[in-house]
Amino acid sequence: MSDKSVFVLDVKPCLFKASDISIDLETVNKSRNSGLIPLAPVLKPLWTCTVEGVMEYCRIIWDVFEYEKLIHAMVVKNGVGESLNSWLTVDQNCEQLLSGFASIAKSPKPGKKERDIFPALKDAVESLYEPSEYQLSKMNGSSSKTPNPCRIILITSLKGDDEIAEVEKQLNKYIVTFNDRAQSDDDMLPVTSCELYLVNVTTTKKKNAVAVKNDAKEISTLLTSYVMVVYCGSQINDMMVEMVQKHHSLASTTISNIPMKEEQSSGGSLNYDVEVLHIKGAHEFLQRCGIYQHALTSKPSRDTIKLKWNMPSKANEEDMSHCVYSCRISPVNVNSRQSVCLTKFIMDGRIVLLDSPSGKSTKPSVPLYTLCGHGGAIYLHVFNRARTGVEDPPSISEGCGGRVTDYRIQDFSFFVKANRLAPVTDWNNESPSPLQEARKQIDRLTKFWPMTFSESLIINLVPMLTPILEFAPELSMSDDDLVECKKCIYHLIDMETKNEGLPIPSGIRSKATKREDQYRQVWSELEKYIRAHSPNSSQHQQLLQCLMDCKQANDIASNDSSSTLLTEGGGLDDVELALADVDRLQRMSEKERQEFIQSTSNFVAGSVDEEAVSPKKKAKLQPPPEASMDYGELSLFDIWESKCSRKDWREFYGRIVAKSEKAELYPHLHGENQQ
């Protein structure tokens, strides 16, 4: 970031033409009688707009940084450069520049031939090699050269790209020449990098013309050029505010809902907004709290953070002592009535508290920022809303997130205590470092570690699965521990065989509601949990093998039982099989129905990926061996026709005795006596 900036203002006859900004003399002179002819408004010249834009740039820099960023201004008239101030801190103020601009003679005549600005540019580049007071203090205490990043802002009126390219070429030539001279001169400080911002003020009348900002153009390793074109006076001030925000990493904050009393004729009061600029570090707290995007408001020229006025009845000095960051601010429109009233209000010793627009702070009634005056400057203070080490621990109901009681807080504290690092004294460099071993252990233990109770079922079955949850994470496992873990697996199989429910606590919200889904989730979580620790020892691998064998046996038993149900009472014909499949399909849920249809189509097409389907799910989705669903190319109508053509088919008696195709029902009821 450049600490030294040079403004070069080229005084040309075209800059003294009228701009689009007018001054209403009737508003300025209120003592005039109402019967007089109104005064015509006066248009500002482009030169006045340029000077005001430069003064706004300098004022913001000195308000926010005071003497940390230095500015040197030069005025070029008839090819001769005139310095308005120096790098000394006593010259870094608005009064010095205003007196320098006021001393400039009248504007040059339009008919006079314009001279080149290159001699003045050479003087501007040479001034960059003069060390400032801060750089001199660094040079005296160190033998190495102090970094000297610089910036040149040239405001002129050029006619085409050829003149712009010539300015860039000559400026790069001057920097290289002076850098070579500075290598042998101890009084000169070489330029490490330089940025050229060429603001081309054109007087071409274009309706609704928009300012043009070109991308960065690297002229050499030392010089980077930026070209901007403005068409009217109002764009100059906006361009300068945007440049100062970009050059020095400033952020914008808008103070909204400021109560201000209107004049007596209007009555009542209205709320106004005031925009200020400051260092970007003040917004880091909003980004950490997640309020930044909510409070961000986009404007045509820049983005701003909108904070709400929160005026307390009494200033709280205790809150002022909890500030973690402070920075100076500068109003964007310093001459507006709202900015003047706010500045006067704060400089009188008042304190202004600022909060998020919707109150989305850590506490609804606690402000985020405060504005107060110190030593003739206005500061923005950032409150510390995090808990300190001397405060009481937070209540369980004050945490962030959804249901705080669902988090495994106690288990996490045990996990942290069990994985604390300790200094190592006897370490052989040939073996893996203790830090690598610690990271490896943390990675293994967190492969399956749910953050909440509702994410998993096995962590809620502590009385039943305690041996597995306790012995599996250990690096070694004894044979007795292995037996205890296997007993848990056998007991779980026995419960599922007897169709018993899992002892899940009532307060746990599990995603699986059906009993068979809960068992399926438990088996999946157990496999994932044990597999994460299986490389620890051979006992761990035996435990994993036992789990997989039991799961496979359980899936086969489930498959056999379903096959028995379908084939009870002898072999089923095609129609009965089809009706049984339809009835089974109707009893399924929507998700199970889709999986059944998908698996059936894949099975018929011969494209089922058996490795991708779990054994239990495969036994459920695939049809039994004896009751195959592969009917070939037969449709349901063909099956029905084959059913009707079987030998044991019994024809309707009325159709047999009927003389025609239609059978007459109840023929004896046609008699008169039987009616």
C-alpha positions as CSV (number, residue, x, y, z in Angstrom):
1,M,0.0,0.0,0.0
2,S,1.4,3.4,-1.0
3,D,2.1,5.8,1.8
4,K,3.1,8.7,-0.4
5,S,0.8,10.2,-3.1
6,V,1.4,13.1,-5.4
7,F,-1.4,15.1,-7.0
8,V,-0.5,16.8,-10.3
9,L,-3.2,19.2,-11.5
10,D,-2.8,20.4,-15.1
11,V,-4.3,23.9,-15.5
12,K,-5.7,24.0,-19.0
13,P,-8.1,26.5,-20.6
14,C,-10.7,23.7,-21.2
15,L,-11.0,23.0,-17.4
16,F,-12.4,26.5,-16.9
17,K,-15.6,25.7,-18.8
18,A,-18.9,25.4,-17.0
19,S,-19.8,22.1,-15.5
20,D,-23.2,20.6,-14.7
21,I,-23.1,21.7,-11.0
22,S,-25.0,24.9,-10.3
23,I,-25.0,27.2,-7.2
24,D,-28.4,28.7,-6.2
25,L,-27.7,32.3,-5.1
26,E,-31.2,32.7,-3.8
27,T,-30.6,30.0,-1.2
28,V,-27.2,31.5,-0.2
29,N,-28.5,35.1,0.2
30,K,-31.7,34.8,2.3
31,S,-31.7,38.5,3.3
32,R,-32.9,39.6,-0.2
33,N,-36.4,41.0,-0.4
34,S,-39.0,38.7,-2.0
35,G,-40.1,41.4,-4.5
36,L,-36.8,41.5,-6.3
37,I,-36.0,39.5,-9.5
38,P,-34.6,36.1,-8.6
39,L,-30.9,35.7,-9.3
40,A,-29.9,33.2,-11.9
41,P,-27.9,30.2,-10.7
42,V,-24.2,30.1,-11.3
43,L,-22.5,27.1,-12.9
44,K,-19.2,25.9,-11.3
45,P,-16.3,25.5,-13.7
46,L,-14.6,22.1,-14.1
47,W,-11.5,23.5,-12.4
48,T,-13.5,24.3,-9.2
49,C,-15.0,20.7,-9.3
50,T,-11.5,19.3,-9.7
51,V,-10.1,21.3,-6.7
52,E,-13.0,20.2,-4.6
53,G,-12.5,16.6,-5.5
54,V,-8.8,16.7,-4.6
55,M,-9.6,18.4,-1.3
56,E,-12.1,15.7,-0.5
57,Y,-9.5,13.1,-1.1
58,C,-7.0,14.8,1.1
59,R,-9.5,15.5,3.8
60,I,-10.6,11.9,4.1
61,I,-6.9,10.7,4.3
62,W,-6.0,13.1,7.0
63,D,-9.2,12.5,9.0
64,V,-8.7,8.7,8.9
65,F,-4.9,8.3,9.0
66,E,-3.7,11.7,10.2
67,Y,0.1,11.7,9.4
68,E,0.4,8.0,8.4
69,K,-0.4,8.7,4.7
70,L,1.4,11.7,3.1
71,I,0.1,13.8,0.2
72,H,2.0,16.2,-2.0
73,A,0.1,18.5,-4.4
74,M,1.4,20.2,-7.5
75,V,-0.2,22.6,-10.0
76,V,1.0,22.7,-13.6
77,K,0.5,26.0,-15.4
78,N,2.1,26.7,-18.8
79,G,4.3,23.6,-18.4
80,V,5.8,24.8,-15.1
81,G,5.0,22.9,-11.9
82,E,4.4,24.7,-8.6
83,S,4.4,22.8,-5.3
84,L,1.6,23.6,-2.8
85,N,3.1,21.7,0.2
86,S,5.9,19.3,1.2
87,W,6.2,15.9,2.9
88,L,6.6,17.6,6.3
89,T,3.8,16.8,8.8
90,V,3.2,20.6,9.3
91,D,2.1,20.9,5.7
92,Q,-0.2,17.9,5.8
93,N,-3.5,19.8,6.3
94,C,-6.3,21.3,4.3
95,E,-5.5,24.9,5.2
96,Q,-2.1,24.6,3.5
97,L,-3.6,23.3,0.3
98,L,-6.4,25.8,0.2
99,S,-4.0,28.7,0.5
100,G,-1.9,27.2,-2.3
101,F,-4.9,26.9,-4.6
102,A,-6.0,30.4,-3.8
103,S,-2.6,31.8,-4.8
104,I,-2.9,30.5,-8.3
105,A,-3.2,33.3,-10.9
106,K,-6.1,33.7,-13.3
107,S,-6.8,31.0,-15.9
108,P,-4.7,30.9,-19.1
109,K,-6.2,32.3,-22.3
110,P,-7.8,29.7,-24.6
111,G,-5.9,30.9,-27.7
112,K,-2.5,30.5,-26.2
113,K,-0.5,27.4,-27.2
114,E,-0.4,24.8,-24.5
115,R,3.0,23.6,-23.3
116,D,4.0,20.0,-22.4
117,I,3.5,18.8,-18.8
118,F,6.6,16.6,-18.9
119,P,8.9,19.0,-17.1
120,A,6.3,19.2,-14.2
121,L,5.9,15.4,-14.3
122,K,9.7,15.1,-13.9
123,D,9.5,17.4,-10.8
124,A,6.7,15.3,-9.4
125,V,8.7,12.1,-9.9
126,E,11.8,13.6,-8.3
127,S,9.7,14.6,-5.2
128,L,8.9,10.9,-4.7
129,Y,12.6,10.3,-4.0
130,E,12.6,12.7,-1.1
131,P,12.3,10.6,2.1
132,S,9.7,11.6,4.6
133,E,10.2,12.1,8.3
134,Y,9.1,8.6,9.1
135,Q,11.3,7.1,6.3
136,L,14.3,9.1,7.6
137,S,13.9,7.6,11.0
138,K,13.9,4.1,9.5
139,M,16.9,4.9,7.3
140,N,19.0,6.1,10.2
141,G,18.4,2.9,12.2
142,S,19.0,0.4,9.4
143,S,21.6,-0.1,6.8
144,S,19.1,-1.5,4.2
145,K,17.0,0.7,2.0
146,T,13.5,1.5,3.3
147,P,10.6,0.5,1.0
148,N,9.2,3.5,-0.9
149,P,5.9,2.6,-2.6
150,C,4.4,5.7,-4.3
151,R,1.4,6.9,-6.3
152,I,0.9,9.7,-8.8
153,I,-2.6,11.0,-9.6
154,L,-2.5,13.1,-12.7
155,I,-5.6,15.2,-13.5
156,T,-5.5,16.7,-16.9
157,S,-7.4,16.8,-20.3
158,L,-5.8,14.8,-23.1
159,K,-7.1,14.4,-26.6
160,G,-6.5,10.8,-27.4
161,D,-4.8,7.5,-26.6
162,D,-1.5,8.6,-28.2
163,E,-1.0,11.4,-25.6
164,I,-1.9,9.0,-22.8
165,A,0.7,6.5,-24.0
166,E,3.3,9.2,-24.3
167,V,2.7,10.3,-20.7
168,E,3.1,6.7,-19.5
169,K,6.3,6.3,-21.5
170,Q,7.9,9.5,-20.2
171,L,6.9,8.7,-16.6
172,N,8.4,5.3,-16.7
173,K,11.6,6.8,-18.2
174,Y,11.9,9.3,-15.4
175,I,11.4,6.6,-12.7
176,V,14.2,4.4,-14.2
177,T,16.5,7.4,-14.5
178,F,16.0,8.6,-10.9
179,N,16.3,5.0,-9.6
180,D,19.7,4.6,-11.1
181,R,20.8,7.9,-9.5
182,A,19.4,7.0,-6.1
183,Q,21.6,3.9,-6.0
184,S,24.6,6.1,-5.4
185,D,23.0,9.0,-3.5
186,D,22.3,8.4,0.1
187,D,19.9,11.3,0.3
188,M,17.5,9.8,-2.2
189,L,15.2,6.9,-1.6
190,P,14.6,4.6,-4.6
191,V,11.0,3.9,-5.6
192,T,10.0,0.3,-5.2
193,S,6.7,0.6,-7.0
194,C,4.6,3.3,-8.5
195,E,1.0,3.6,-9.6
196,L,-0.2,6.1,-12.1
197,Y,-3.8,7.2,-12.0
198,L,-4.6,9.3,-15.0
199,V,-7.9,11.1,-14.7
200,N,-8.8,12.5,-18.1
201,V,-11.4,15.3,-17.8
202,T,-13.0,15.7,-21.1
203,T,-15.4,18.5,-22.1
204,T,-17.2,16.6,-24.8
205,K,-20.9,16.9,-24.3
206,K,-22.4,13.5,-23.9
207,K,-26.0,12.9,-22.7
208,N,-26.1,10.6,-19.7
209,A,-22.4,9.9,-20.1
210,V,-20.9,7.4,-17.5
211,A,-17.4,7.7,-16.2
212,V,-15.0,5.1,-17.7
213,K,-12.5,3.2,-15.6
214,N,-10.0,1.0,-17.5
215,D,-8.2,-2.0,-16.1
216,A,-4.7,-1.9,-14.8
217,K,-2.0,-1.7,-17.4
218,E,1.5,-2.8,-16.4
219,I,4.0,-0.5,-18.1
220,S,7.1,-2.0,-16.4
221,T,8.0,-3.8,-13.2
222,L,8.0,-0.4,-11.4
223,L,5.0,1.3,-13.0
224,T,1.3,0.4,-13.3
225,S,-1.1,2.7,-15.1
226,Y,-4.8,3.2,-14.5
227,V,-6.8,5.5,-16.9
228,M,-10.2,7.0,-15.9
229,V,-12.3,9.3,-18.0
230,V,-14.9,11.7,-16.6
231,Y,-17.4,13.9,-18.6
232,C,-18.9,16.2,-16.0
233,G,-18.1,17.9,-12.7
234,S,-20.3,15.8,-10.6
235,Q,-18.4,12.7,-11.6
236,I,-15.0,14.1,-10.3
237,N,-16.0,14.1,-6.7
238,D,-17.5,10.6,-6.8
239,M,-14.4,9.4,-8.6
240,M,-12.2,10.8,-5.9
241,V,-14.2,9.2,-3.1
242,E,-14.1,5.9,-4.9
243,M,-10.3,6.2,-5.5
244,V,-9.5,7.0,-1.8
245,Q,-11.5,4.0,-0.7
246,K,-9.7,1.7,-3.1
247,H,-6.2,3.1,-2.6
248,H,-6.2,2.9,1.2
249,S,-8.6,-0.1,1.9
250,L,-11.4,2.0,3.4
251,A,-14.9,0.7,4.2
252,S,-18.2,2.6,4.2
253,T,-20.7,2.6,7.0
254,T,-24.0,4.4,6.9
255,I,-25.6,5.6,10.2
256,S,-29.3,5.3,9.6
257,N,-32.4,6.6,11.5
258,I,-30.7,9.7,13.0
259,P,-33.4,11.8,14.6
260,M,-33.1,15.5,13.6
261,K,-35.5,18.3,14.3
262,E,-36.8,20.1,11.3
263,E,-37.5,23.8,11.0
264,Q,-40.5,25.1,12.9
265,S,-42.5,25.7,9.7
266,S,-42.4,22.0,8.8
267,G,-43.0,20.7,12.3
268,G,-42.0,17.3,13.7
269,S,-38.8,15.5,13.0
270,L,-37.4,13.1,10.4
271,N,-34.8,10.4,10.3
272,Y,-31.7,10.9,8.2
273,D,-28.6,8.9,7.2
274,V,-24.9,9.8,7.3
275,E,-22.2,7.9,5.4
276,V,-18.7,7.7,6.9
277,L,-15.5,6.1,5.8
278,H,-13.0,4.2,8.0
279,I,-10.5,1.3,7.9
280,K,-11.9,-2.1,6.9
281,G,-10.8,-3.7,10.1
282,A,-13.9,-2.4,11.9
283,H,-16.1,-4.7,9.8
284,E,-14.3,-7.9,10.8
285,F,-16.5,-8.3,13.8
286,L,-19.6,-8.2,11.7
287,Q,-18.2,-10.9,9.4
288,R,-17.4,-13.2,12.4
289,C,-20.9,-12.8,13.8
290,G,-22.6,-13.4,10.5
291,I,-24.2,-9.9,10.4
292,Y,-22.1,-8.5,7.5
293,Q,-24.2,-9.8,4.6
294,H,-27.4,-8.9,6.3
295,A,-26.4,-5.3,6.9
296,L,-24.7,-4.9,3.5
297,T,-26.4,-2.3,1.2
298,S,-25.3,-1.8,-2.4
299,K,-25.0,1.7,-3.9
300,P,-24.2,2.6,-7.5
301,S,-20.6,3.6,-6.7
302,R,-19.8,1.5,-3.6
303,D,-21.2,-0.9,-1.0
304,T,-21.9,0.3,2.6
305,I,-22.9,-1.3,5.9
306,K,-26.0,0.2,7.4
307,L,-26.1,0.5,11.2
308,K,-29.0,1.8,13.2
309,W,-28.8,4.8,15.5
310,N,-29.3,3.6,19.1
311,M,-29.1,6.6,21.4
312,P,-29.0,5.6,25.1
313,S,-30.5,7.7,27.8
314,K,-27.2,7.5,29.6
315,A,-23.7,6.6,28.4
316,N,-22.4,3.3,29.9
317,E,-18.7,3.7,30.7
318,E,-18.4,0.0,31.4
319,D,-19.2,-0.8,27.8
320,M,-16.5,1.6,26.6
321,S,-13.8,-0.4,28.5
322,H,-14.8,-3.5,26.5
323,C,-13.8,-2.2,23.1
324,V,-11.4,-4.4,21.1
325,Y,-10.8,-2.1,18.1
326,S,-11.1,1.6,17.3
327,C,-10.4,3.7,14.2
328,R,-10.9,7.3,13.0
329,I,-13.8,8.1,10.7
330,S,-14.5,10.8,8.1
331,P,-17.9,11.8,6.7
332,V,-18.3,11.4,3.0
333,N,-20.3,14.5,2.5
334,V,-18.8,16.7,5.2
335,N,-20.7,19.9,4.3
336,S,-24.2,18.4,4.4
337,R,-26.5,19.5,7.2
338,Q,-26.8,15.9,8.5
339,S,-23.0,15.4,8.8
340,V,-22.5,18.8,10.4
341,C,-25.2,18.1,13.1
342,L,-23.8,14.6,13.8
343,T,-20.2,15.9,14.0
344,K,-21.3,18.8,16.4
345,F,-23.3,16.4,18.5
346,I,-20.4,14.0,19.0
347,M,-17.7,16.6,19.5
348,D,-19.8,18.2,22.3
349,G,-19.0,15.1,24.4
350,R,-22.0,12.9,23.5
351,I,-21.8,9.1,22.7
352,V,-23.7,7.5,19.8
353,L,-24.4,3.7,20.0
354,L,-24.9,1.7,16.7
355,D,-26.7,-1.5,16.3
356,S,-27.7,-3.9,13.5
357,P,-30.7,-2.7,11.5
358,S,-32.8,-5.7,12.6
359,G,-31.2,-6.1,16.0
360,K,-29.4,-9.3,14.9
361,S,-26.5,-8.9,17.3
362,T,-25.2,-11.2,20.0
363,K,-27.8,-9.7,22.3
364,P,-30.8,-7.7,21.0
365,S,-30.4,-4.8,23.4
366,V,-26.6,-4.6,23.3
367,P,-25.0,-2.2,20.6
368,L,-22.2,-3.3,18.3
369,Y,-20.4,0.0,17.8
370,T,-20.1,3.4,19.4
371,L,-19.1,6.8,18.1
372,C,-17.3,9.2,20.4
373,G,-14.8,12.1,20.1
374,H,-11.2,12.0,21.3
375,G,-8.7,14.9,20.8
376,G,-10.6,16.7,18.1
377,A,-11.3,13.5,16.0
378,I,-14.3,11.1,15.9
379,Y,-13.5,7.4,16.6
380,L,-15.5,4.3,15.8
381,H,-15.2,1.8,18.7
382,V,-16.0,-1.9,18.3
383,F,-17.5,-3.6,21.4
384,N,-16.3,-7.0,22.6
385,R,-19.4,-9.2,22.7
386,A,-17.5,-12.4,23.3
387,R,-17.1,-13.8,26.8
388,T,-13.8,-13.3,28.7
389,G,-12.0,-15.8,30.8
390,V,-13.0,-14.2,34.1
391,E,-16.7,-14.4,33.4
392,D,-18.9,-17.3,34.4
393,P,-19.4,-20.1,31.8
394,P,-22.5,-19.7,29.6
395,S,-25.7,-21.4,30.5
396,I,-26.8,-24.4,28.4
397,S,-29.6,-22.4,27.0
398,E,-27.4,-19.6,25.7
399,G,-25.5,-21.5,23.1
400,C,-25.9,-21.1,19.3
401,G,-27.7,-23.5,17.0
402,G,-31.0,-25.4,17.3
403,R,-31.6,-27.6,20.3
404,V,-28.5,-27.0,22.4
405,T,-29.3,-29.9,24.7
406,D,-28.9,-32.2,21.7
407,Y,-25.1,-31.5,21.5
408,R,-22.8,-34.0,23.0
409,I,-21.1,-31.5,25.3
410,Q,-20.0,-33.9,28.0
411,D,-18.7,-36.4,25.5
412,F,-16.8,-33.7,23.7
413,S,-15.1,-32.6,27.0
414,F,-14.0,-36.2,27.6
415,F,-12.8,-36.4,24.1
416,V,-10.7,-33.2,24.5
417,K,-9.2,-34.4,27.8
418,A,-8.3,-37.8,26.3
419,N,-6.4,-36.2,23.4
420,R,-4.4,-33.4,25.1
421,L,-0.9,-32.9,23.8
422,A,2.1,-33.2,26.1
423,P,5.8,-32.3,25.5
424,V,8.0,-35.1,24.3
425,T,11.6,-35.5,25.5
426,D,12.7,-38.8,24.1
427,W,11.9,-38.8,20.4
428,N,13.9,-40.5,17.7
429,N,14.1,-38.5,14.5
430,E,13.9,-41.7,12.4
431,S,10.4,-42.5,13.7
432,P,7.3,-40.5,12.8
433,S,7.0,-37.2,14.7
434,P,4.7,-37.1,17.7
435,L,2.7,-34.3,16.0
436,Q,2.1,-36.6,13.0
437,E,1.0,-39.4,15.3
438,A,-1.3,-37.0,17.1
439,R,-2.9,-35.9,13.9
440,K,-3.3,-39.5,12.8
441,Q,-5.0,-40.4,16.0
442,I,-7.4,-37.4,15.8
443,D,-8.3,-38.3,12.2
444,R,-9.0,-41.9,13.3
445,L,-11.1,-41.0,16.3
446,T,-13.2,-38.4,14.3
447,K,-14.1,-40.6,11.4
448,F,-17.2,-41.5,13.2
449,W,-18.0,-38.9,15.9
450,P,-21.5,-37.5,15.7
451,M,-21.9,-33.9,17.1
452,T,-25.4,-34.4,18.3
453,F,-27.4,-37.3,19.8
454,S,-30.0,-37.3,17.1
455,E,-27.4,-38.0,14.3
456,S,-26.7,-41.5,15.6
457,L,-28.4,-44.5,17.3
458,I,-25.4,-46.5,18.7
459,I,-24.3,-43.6,20.9
460,N,-27.8,-43.7,22.6
461,L,-27.5,-47.5,23.2
462,V,-24.8,-47.0,25.8
463,P,-25.9,-49.7,28.3
464,M,-26.1,-52.3,25.6
465,L,-23.1,-51.3,23.4
466,T,-20.8,-50.0,26.1
467,P,-18.0,-52.6,25.5
468,I,-17.8,-51.8,21.8
469,L,-17.9,-48.0,22.3
470,E,-15.3,-48.3,25.0
471,F,-12.8,-50.9,23.7
472,A,-12.9,-50.3,20.0
473,P,-11.1,-46.8,20.0
474,E,-8.2,-48.3,22.0
475,L,-5.0,-49.1,20.2
476,S,-5.0,-52.6,21.7
477,M,-7.7,-55.0,22.8
478,S,-7.4,-58.1,25.0
479,D,-9.1,-61.4,24.3
480,D,-11.6,-60.8,27.2
481,D,-12.5,-57.4,25.7
482,L,-13.1,-59.1,22.3
483,V,-15.4,-61.6,23.9
484,E,-17.4,-58.8,25.6
485,C,-17.8,-57.0,22.3
486,K,-18.9,-60.1,20.5
487,K,-21.6,-60.7,23.2
488,C,-23.0,-57.2,22.3
489,I,-23.3,-58.2,18.7
490,Y,-24.9,-61.6,19.5
491,H,-27.4,-59.9,21.8
492,L,-28.3,-57.4,19.1
493,I,-29.0,-60.2,16.7
494,D,-31.1,-62.0,19.2
495,M,-33.2,-58.8,19.8
496,E,-33.8,-58.3,16.1
497,T,-34.8,-62.0,15.7
498,K,-37.3,-61.7,18.4
499,N,-38.6,-58.4,16.9
500,E,-37.9,-56.4,20.0
501,G,-37.6,-52.7,20.0
502,L,-34.3,-50.9,20.6
503,P,-34.0,-49.1,24.0
504,I,-33.7,-45.6,22.5
505,P,-34.3,-42.7,25.0
506,S,-37.6,-40.9,24.6
507,G,-36.0,-37.5,24.0
508,I,-33.9,-38.6,21.0
509,R,-35.3,-37.6,17.6
510,S,-34.2,-40.3,15.2
511,K,-34.7,-40.1,11.5
512,A,-35.6,-43.8,11.4
513,T,-39.1,-44.4,12.7
514,K,-39.8,-48.0,11.8
515,R,-38.2,-50.8,13.8
516,E,-36.5,-52.5,10.8
517,D,-35.1,-49.1,9.7
518,Q,-33.7,-48.6,13.1
519,Y,-31.9,-52.0,13.1
520,R,-30.6,-51.3,9.6
521,Q,-29.2,-48.0,10.8
522,V,-27.6,-49.6,13.9
523,W,-25.8,-52.3,11.8
524,S,-24.6,-49.6,9.4
525,E,-23.2,-47.4,12.2
526,L,-21.6,-50.3,13.9
527,E,-19.8,-51.3,10.7
528,K,-18.6,-47.8,10.1
529,Y,-17.5,-47.4,13.7
530,I,-15.6,-50.7,14.0
531,R,-14.1,-50.4,10.5
532,A,-12.5,-47.0,11.5
533,H,-10.6,-48.7,14.3
534,S,-9.9,-52.1,12.6
535,P,-6.3,-51.4,11.7
536,N,-5.3,-51.0,15.4
537,S,-4.8,-54.7,16.1
538,S,-5.7,-58.2,15.1
539,Q,-8.5,-58.3,17.8
540,H,-10.1,-55.3,16.1
541,Q,-10.0,-57.1,12.8
542,Q,-11.6,-60.2,14.4
543,L,-14.3,-58.0,15.8
544,L,-15.0,-56.6,12.4
545,Q,-15.1,-60.0,10.8
546,C,-17.5,-61.2,13.5
547,L,-19.8,-58.3,12.8
548,M,-19.8,-58.9,9.0
549,D,-20.4,-62.7,9.5
550,C,-23.3,-62.0,11.8
551,K,-24.8,-59.4,9.4
552,Q,-24.5,-61.9,6.5
553,A,-26.2,-64.7,8.5
554,N,-28.9,-62.4,9.6
555,D,-29.6,-61.3,6.0
556,I,-29.8,-64.9,4.8
557,A,-32.2,-65.8,7.6
558,S,-34.4,-62.8,6.7
559,N,-34.3,-63.9,3.0
560,D,-35.3,-67.5,3.8
561,S,-38.2,-66.4,6.0
562,S,-39.6,-64.2,3.3
563,S,-39.2,-67.0,0.7
564,T,-41.1,-69.4,3.1
565,L,-44.0,-67.0,3.4
566,L,-44.4,-66.7,-0.4
567,T,-44.2,-70.5,-1.0
568,E,-46.5,-71.7,1.8
569,G,-49.2,-74.2,0.8
570,G,-47.5,-75.5,-2.3
571,G,-46.3,-74.0,-5.6
572,L,-48.0,-70.8,-6.6
573,D,-49.1,-70.2,-10.2
574,D,-48.3,-67.1,-12.2
575,V,-51.5,-65.3,-11.4
576,E,-51.2,-65.8,-7.7
577,L,-47.6,-64.7,-7.8
578,A,-48.6,-61.5,-9.7
579,L,-51.4,-60.8,-7.2
580,A,-49.0,-61.4,-4.3
581,D,-46.5,-58.9,-5.8
582,V,-49.2,-56.3,-6.3
583,D,-50.4,-56.7,-2.7
584,R,-46.8,-56.4,-1.5
585,L,-46.3,-53.3,-3.6
586,Q,-49.4,-51.7,-2.1
587,R,-48.1,-52.2,1.5
588,M,-44.8,-50.5,0.7
589,S,-44.0,-46.9,1.4
590,E,-43.3,-44.5,-1.5
591,K,-39.5,-44.8,-1.1
592,E,-39.6,-48.6,-0.7
593,R,-41.9,-48.8,-3.8
594,Q,-39.5,-46.9,-5.9
595,E,-36.5,-49.0,-4.8
596,F,-38.5,-52.2,-5.4
597,I,-39.5,-51.1,-9.0
598,Q,-35.9,-50.0,-9.7
599,S,-34.3,-53.2,-8.4
600,T,-36.9,-55.4,-10.2
601,S,-36.2,-53.6,-13.6
602,N,-32.5,-53.9,-13.1
603,F,-32.9,-57.6,-12.1
604,V,-34.8,-58.4,-15.2
605,A,-32.4,-56.5,-17.5
606,G,-29.5,-58.3,-15.9
607,S,-27.8,-55.0,-14.9
608,V,-27.9,-55.1,-11.1
609,D,-24.7,-54.2,-9.4
610,E,-24.6,-56.7,-6.7
611,E,-21.5,-55.2,-5.0
612,A,-23.2,-51.8,-4.7
613,V,-26.2,-53.2,-2.8
614,S,-25.9,-54.3,0.8
615,P,-26.8,-58.0,1.5
616,K,-29.8,-57.3,3.6
617,K,-31.2,-54.8,1.1
618,K,-30.5,-57.2,-1.7
619,A,-32.4,-60.0,0.1
620,K,-35.3,-57.6,0.5
621,L,-35.4,-56.2,-3.0
622,Q,-34.6,-59.4,-5.0
623,P,-37.4,-62.0,-5.5
624,P,-37.2,-65.4,-3.8
625,P,-35.6,-68.3,-5.7
626,E,-38.8,-70.4,-5.8
627,A,-41.1,-67.5,-6.7
628,S,-39.3,-66.0,-9.7
629,M,-40.8,-62.8,-11.2
630,D,-39.2,-63.3,-14.6
631,Y,-42.3,-63.9,-16.8
632,G,-40.5,-63.4,-20.1
633,E,-42.5,-61.5,-22.7
634,L,-45.9,-62.5,-21.2
635,S,-48.3,-59.6,-20.3
636,L,-50.9,-59.7,-17.6
637,F,-53.6,-60.3,-20.3
638,D,-51.7,-63.4,-21.6
639,I,-51.5,-64.7,-18.1
640,W,-55.2,-64.2,-17.6
641,E,-55.9,-66.0,-21.0
642,S,-53.8,-69.0,-19.9
643,K,-55.8,-69.1,-16.7
644,C,-59.1,-69.2,-18.5
645,S,-57.9,-72.0,-20.9
646,R,-56.9,-74.4,-18.1
647,K,-58.8,-77.8,-17.9
648,D,-60.1,-77.2,-14.4
649,W,-62.0,-74.2,-15.6
650,R,-65.7,-74.4,-14.8
651,E,-68.1,-72.6,-17.2
652,F,-71.1,-70.7,-15.9
653,Y,-74.2,-73.0,-15.9
654,G,-76.6,-70.4,-17.2
655,R,-74.4,-69.9,-20.2
656,I,-74.3,-73.7,-20.9
657,V,-78.1,-74.2,-20.9
658,A,-78.8,-70.9,-22.7
659,K,-80.0,-71.1,-26.3
660,S,-78.2,-67.9,-27.3
661,E,-75.0,-66.1,-26.2
662,K,-77.0,-64.3,-23.5
663,A,-78.1,-66.2,-20.5
664,E,-81.5,-65.4,-19.0
665,L,-81.6,-65.0,-15.2
666,Y,-84.5,-66.3,-13.1
667,P,-86.8,-67.5,-16.0
668,H,-89.5,-68.9,-13.7
669,L,-90.3,-65.4,-12.4
670,H,-92.0,-64.4,-15.7
671,G,-95.2,-66.2,-14.9
672,E,-98.2,-64.2,-13.7
673,N,-98.7,-66.4,-10.7
674,Q,-95.1,-65.9,-9.6
675,Q,-95.0,-62.1,-9.7
